[in-house]
Amino acid sequence: MNCHLLVSWRLDGRPHHGEIYLLAVSPLHRRQHIGRHLCEHAIGHMRTSGVEVVGIGTGGDPFHAPARALYEGLGFTQIPVAAYLGAI
């Protein structure tokens, strides 16, 4: 059985900041706390690198509601953001 899981993180250019910029769990493996374990793994590695603040983002639509619940359950706080796209 193939299991498709991925977490990627990076240290931000600002002191003591990091970001989980990619978290993916295949549909067959969701709702098994795998995303939580992947986030905790990334956070642990960033912590040992001196990171004190971690950012993570997701969509605001209903599909991404489980991701938002996961992040809030890990202690993250949602902040209001305005994002814009425009054809130029």
N, C-alpha and C positions, 0 to 999 in steps of 0.2 A: 504494500500500500504506500503510495506517495503522500507525503504530508508537506504542504506548502506553508511555511512559516517564515516570517522575515521581520527583523527589527534593525533599524539603522539609526545611529545617533552621531552627533558631532558637537564639538566644543564651539561655542559661539565666539565671535570676535571680541565680545565684551568680557571683562574679567569675571570669572566665577559663574558664567552662564553656559548652558548647554541646550540642546534641542533633540528630541526624538522626532525625526522628520519622516520616518516611514515605519509603519506597523501594519503587517498584513498576516491574516490568518485565513486559510482556505475555508470556504463555507461548511465543509464537512466537519471541521474541527473547532468551529465557534461555539461559544457558550460552555466551554470546558476550562475556563480560567487560563488558557494559554496566552492570550493577550496580556493579561495581568502579569504572568510570569516573565514574558518578554520585556515588558516595561520595567519591572523590578530589576531585571538583569541589566538593562541599559542604564537605569538610574544608579545602580550599584557601581558600575564601571565609571560613570561620570563623577560620582561622589569621590572615588579614590583619586580622581584627577583634579580635585579641588572645586568642582562645580557645586554651587549652592542654590542656583535657580535653574529650573528646567522648563522649557516651553514645549508644548505639543498642540497640534491643531487637528480639527476635523470639520466636516460639513455641518450645517445647521438644519438639514432636512431630516425627515423621519427615519430614513435608512441609517443615518449615522447616530441615532439616539443611543444605541448600545455602547458605541465608542465614547460618547459624552458621559454616560453613566460610569463607564470604566474609569475614565480620567478623574471624574469627581470622586469616585470611590478610592482612588489613589492619593487624594488630597489636593488635586489641582483645582484651581478656581477659574471659572469662565470669565473672560474679560470682553467687553464690547469692542468690536473691531469693525471698521468700515473698509471694505475692499472694493476696488473699482477696476473694471476692464473697459477698454475702448479700442475700436479699430482706428488705426492711424494711416 
